[in-house]
Amino acid sequence: MDPVDALLRFHGAARCGQLRGLGVTQRSLTAAVATGRVLRPDVGLYAVGSCSPARLAAAAVGGVPSCADALEELAIAVLGRDARVHVRAARGTRREWPGAEVHRTGLPTGSRLEVVDALVSLAHCAPPAVAVGALDQALRERRCTWAQLLTAGGRRDPSWRRVLSLVDARAMSGLESLARVELVEGLAGRGVSVEVQVVLDGVGAVDLLVDGWIIVETDGFAFHADRDSYRRDRFRDAVAAASGYAHLRLTYETVVRRDGSVLLFVDQVLQRGRPPHWHSLRRGSADQDSA
């Protein structure tokens, strides 16, 4: 078998023994490396140029992608993740790979990546807000069920239980989930409500409504880059401002890269107090037209 074809069967990277099992000869491997068709990152390790860092690390340690890397392969975004590659390997293995976090929790029973398994792993090695964002998306897109999540992770697993307590599938984006968790945890015990996807008359659905009068919306560029979105958002802002609502529109950089900024901004608004001319807008249904 051609070395490139064989490597693609292993998601782009494999050890020599695995390739030999598919009938790849050492001569063909050497020739493929010499011509640049195949890379040799380490002794006995081969890869194609398009191989992802996670798959390369997994092949190097004899494991599979885990946590954020497994979820991203499954098209579930993990906002705010760290820069390390995460792989899952057999218990007792000592293999390492530069830049990789190796979780020696044992290999899964099958070769297929499972959403719930990856979500549980993420909850143990990422901040709660990061894990919640992925869980919100998985539930929103029906990639798993609430019953599956409740039975996963173990009944006495504090990390998993904490993450589950913060999940809300009504969130429309991972950015919104990150902001919500920061506010829910930061405002805990202060009697300040944080509501999700509240529909206000004339405004439409807002991402978060804090204390009934502070609107917090999170803007990812991909969803707000065109003229219609810009016009609609500014109209919504004007209606909310005319009714006395405080309004915070936060960017990806503010929510993801400036840790604690969401809570800081909301706290500063709370300290000023509710405006005397504020009046609550009638709440409508989620399908009403806001622009």
C-alpha positions in Angstrom: 0.0 0.0 0.0 1.1 3.6 -0.7 2.4 5.2 2.5 0.3 8.3 2.1 -2.9 6.3 1.7 -2.0 4.2 4.7 -1.3 7.2 6.9 -4.7 8.7 6.0 -6.3 5.6 7.4 -4.7 6.6 10.7 -5.9 10.2 10.4 -2.6 11.4 9.1 0.0 9.9 11.5 1.1 6.5 12.6 4.0 4.5 13.9 6.1 2.2 11.6 4.5 -1.0 13.1 1.0 0.2 12.3 2.0 1.0 8.7 3.7 -2.4 8.3 0.4 -4.0 9.3 -1.2 -2.4 6.2 1.5 -3.7 4.0 3.7 -0.6 3.7 7.3 -1.5 3.2 10.3 0.3 4.7 11.6 1.0 1.2 8.4 2.8 0.2 8.5 4.8 3.4 12.1 5.9 2.9 11.3 6.9 -0.6 8.2 8.9 0.5 10.2 10.7 3.1 13.0 11.5 0.6 10.5 13.1 -1.8 8.7 15.0 0.9 5.4 13.2 0.5 5.7 11.9 4.1 7.3 13.5 7.1 9.3 11.7 9.8 8.8 13.8 13.0 10.5 11.2 15.3 12.1 7.8 15.2 9.5 5.3 13.9 6.8 8.0 13.6 5.5 9.1 10.2 2.9 11.7 9.1 1.5 13.6 6.2 1.9 17.3 6.0 -1.8 18.0 6.6 -1.9 16.0 9.9 -3.3 18.0 12.8 -1.1 18.6 15.9 -3.6 16.5 18.0 -3.4 13.5 15.7 0.3 13.7 15.5 0.6 13.8 19.3 -1.9 10.9 19.6 0.1 8.8 17.2 3.3 9.6 19.1 2.0 8.4 22.5 -0.2 5.7 21.2 -3.4 7.4 22.1 -6.4 9.4 20.7 -7.3 13.1 20.8 -9.0 14.2 24.0 -10.8 17.1 25.7 -10.8 20.2 23.5 -9.0 18.5 20.6 -11.5 15.7 20.4 -14.4 18.1 20.6 -13.0 20.3 17.8 -12.7 17.3 15.6 -16.4 16.7 16.3 -17.2 20.3 15.3 -17.9 21.5 18.8 -16.2 24.8 19.5 -14.1 25.3 22.7 -13.6 29.0 23.2 -11.0 30.0 25.7 -9.1 26.7 25.6 -5.4 26.6 26.3 -2.7 26.2 23.6 -1.7 22.7 24.5 -2.7 19.6 22.6 -4.7 17.1 24.7 -4.5 13.4 24.1 -5.7 10.3 26.0 -3.3 7.4 26.4 -3.2 4.0 28.1 -2.7 3.8 31.8 1.0 3.3 32.7 2.4 4.6 29.4 5.3 6.9 29.7 5.4 8.3 26.2 5.5 12.1 26.0 5.2 14.6 23.1 6.3 18.3 23.1 3.5 20.6 23.7 1.0 17.8 24.5 -0.9 17.2 27.7 -1.2 13.4 28.0 -4.1 12.1 30.1 -3.2 8.6 31.1 -6.8 7.5 31.9 -7.0 4.6 29.6 -7.9 4.2 26.0 -11.6 4.2 24.9 -13.2 0.9 24.1 -13.7 1.9 20.4 -11.7 4.0 18.0 -14.7 6.4 17.4 -14.5 9.7 19.3 -17.5 10.2 21.6 -19.0 13.6 22.4 -19.9 12.8 26.1 -16.5 11.2 26.8 -14.7 14.3 25.5 -16.9 16.7 27.4 -16.2 14.9 30.7 -12.5 15.0 30.0 -12.7 18.7 29.2 -14.5 19.4 32.5 -11.4 18.0 34.3 -8.7 20.0 32.6 -10.3 23.4 31.6 -11.9 26.2 33.5 -15.6 25.6 34.2 -16.7 28.4 31.8 -14.8 26.8 28.9 -16.4 23.4 29.5 -19.8 24.9 29.9 -19.6 26.6 26.5 -18.9 23.2 24.9 -21.7 21.5 26.8 -24.2 24.2 25.9 -23.4 23.7 22.2 -23.6 19.9 22.4 -27.0 20.1 24.0 -28.3 22.9 21.8 -27.4 20.9 18.7 -28.7 17.7 20.2 -25.3 16.0 20.0 -26.1 14.4 23.3 -28.9 14.3 25.8 -29.2 15.7 29.4 -29.8 12.1 30.6 -26.4 11.0 29.0 -24.7 13.9 30.8 -26.3 13.1 34.2 -25.0 9.5 34.0 -21.5 10.4 32.8 -18.6 11.5 35.0 -19.5 9.7 38.2 -22.0 10.7 40.8 -19.3 12.0 43.2 -17.3 13.8 40.6 -17.2 17.5 41.8 -15.7 19.0 38.7 -18.4 17.4 36.5 -21.2 18.3 38.9 -20.1 21.9 39.1 -20.0 22.2 35.3 -23.5 20.6 34.9 -24.9 23.0 37.4 -23.9 25.9 35.1 -25.2 24.5 31.8 -27.9 26.2 29.9 -28.7 25.0 26.3 -30.6 28.2 25.6 -27.3 30.0 25.1 -26.9 30.8 21.4 -23.1 30.8 21.3 -20.0 29.8 23.2 -19.2 33.5 23.7 -22.5 34.0 25.5 -21.9 30.9 27.6 -18.5 32.2 28.8 -19.9 35.6 29.7 -22.9 34.0 31.5 -20.7 31.7 33.7 -18.4 34.6 34.6 -21.4 36.6 35.8 -23.3 33.8 37.5 -20.2 32.8 39.5 -19.0 36.3 40.1 -22.4 37.6 41.3 -23.3 34.5 43.4 -24.7 35.3 46.8 -25.4 39.0 45.9 -29.1 38.6 45.0 -28.4 39.7 41.4 -30.2 37.7 38.7 -28.6 36.6 35.4 -31.3 35.7 32.8 -30.6 34.0 29.5 -32.2 34.9 26.1 -34.8 37.3 27.4 -37.1 38.7 24.8 -37.9 42.4 25.2 -40.6 44.2 23.3 -39.1 46.2 20.4 -35.7 44.8 21.1 -36.0 41.1 20.6 -33.9 38.5 22.4 -31.0 39.7 24.3 -28.2 37.3 25.3 -28.2 38.1 29.0 -30.3 40.4 31.3 -28.6 41.2 34.6 -30.7 42.4 37.6 -33.6 43.0 35.3 -32.1 46.2 33.8 -28.6 45.6 32.4 -28.5 44.1 28.9 -25.3 42.2 28.1 -24.7 41.0 24.5 -21.7 39.2 23.1 -20.8 39.9 19.5 -18.7 37.5 17.4 -17.6 39.2 14.2 -18.9 36.4 12.0 -22.5 37.1 13.0 -22.3 40.9 13.1 -20.1 41.9 10.1 -22.7 42.8 7.5 -24.6 46.0 7.1 -28.0 44.5 8.0 -26.7 43.1 11.3 -25.1 46.4 12.1 -28.3 48.3 11.4 -30.4 45.9 13.4 -28.1 45.9 16.4 -28.0 49.7 16.6 -31.8 49.9 16.3 -32.1 47.4 19.2 -29.6 49.5 21.2 -31.6 52.7 20.7 -34.9 51.1 21.8 -33.2 49.7 24.9 -31.5 53.0 25.7 -34.7 55.0 25.3 -36.3 52.8 28.0 -33.4 53.4 30.4 -31.7 50.0 30.1 -28.0 49.9 30.6 -26.5 48.1 27.6 -23.1 46.4 27.3 -22.1 45.0 23.9 -18.9 42.9 24.4 -16.6 41.6 21.7 -14.8 38.2 21.4 -11.6 39.8 22.6 -13.2 41.2 25.7 -14.9 38.0 26.8 -12.2 35.5 25.9 -8.9 37.3 26.2 -9.5 39.7 29.0 -10.2 37.5 32.0 -12.7 39.0 34.4 -13.7 42.0 32.2 -17.3 41.0 31.8 -17.8 40.9 35.6 -15.8 44.1 36.0 -18.0 46.1 33.5 -21.2 44.8 34.9 -20.1 45.5 38.5 -19.3 49.1 37.6 -22.8 49.5 36.1 -24.4 47.9 39.1 -22.6 50.3 41.5 -24.2 53.3 39.7 -27.6 51.9 40.4 -30.7 51.5 38.3 -31.6 54.8 36.4 -34.6 56.7 37.9 -36.2 56.9 34.4 -35.9 53.2 33.8 -39.0 51.3 32.9 -39.3 47.6 32.1 -40.1 46.7 28.5 -42.9 44.2 28.0 -41.5 40.7 27.5 -42.5 39.0 24.3 -42.0 35.7 22.5 -38.7 34.6 21.0 -40.1 34.7 17.4 -41.0 38.4 17.4 -39.3 40.7 14.9 -37.0 43.1 16.6 -36.0 45.3 13.7 
